[in-house]
Amino acid sequence: MLCLNCFSVAIAFAFTCSVVSGALKDGECEVCVGFMGRFYQSLIDNNVKFSSVDIEKALLRTCKDSKGKENRLCYYIGATSDAATKIVNEVSKPLSFHVPVEKICEKLKKQDSQICELKYDKQVDLSTVDLKKLKVKDLKKILEEWGESCKGCVEKSDFIRKINELMPKHAPAAAKARTDL
């Protein structure tokens, strides 16, 4: 009887471990897979020599300009100047051998689960959204994504005015759709 219980525990443990260490599910590690996929494609497009040193240098340059969740990913892998850890070689070495980005993110997840917890923020469709119904936080985020700020904005209406003013510059299709309504 005791042997049967030990066997059951062993089977359950093996099943649990195989589920935890399995391949990424759809939508899992979306920031890692998305960022690494675009990064890998940029290496190909720019004819970068596929050595780990060159890939690491390119990754550091790319991460320097990253924003939002992608910057947080760069921080987690140690590709930012303020990062506490440095596991950049866990990205550059496999990429030098053309390992699929999904497999790289899978390996990174085992080292730091926070990497796969990053999710992209939902994009606001500026052509149809009623700006008055958005929170000020969301309005500020739109301006931040555009690289703009709203100095002196206090009221929600100030942020809405600024977004409407800058929309033709940053989102011309949405601005045209809004005027066509």
Beta strands, then each sheet from edge to edge (+ up, - down):
end
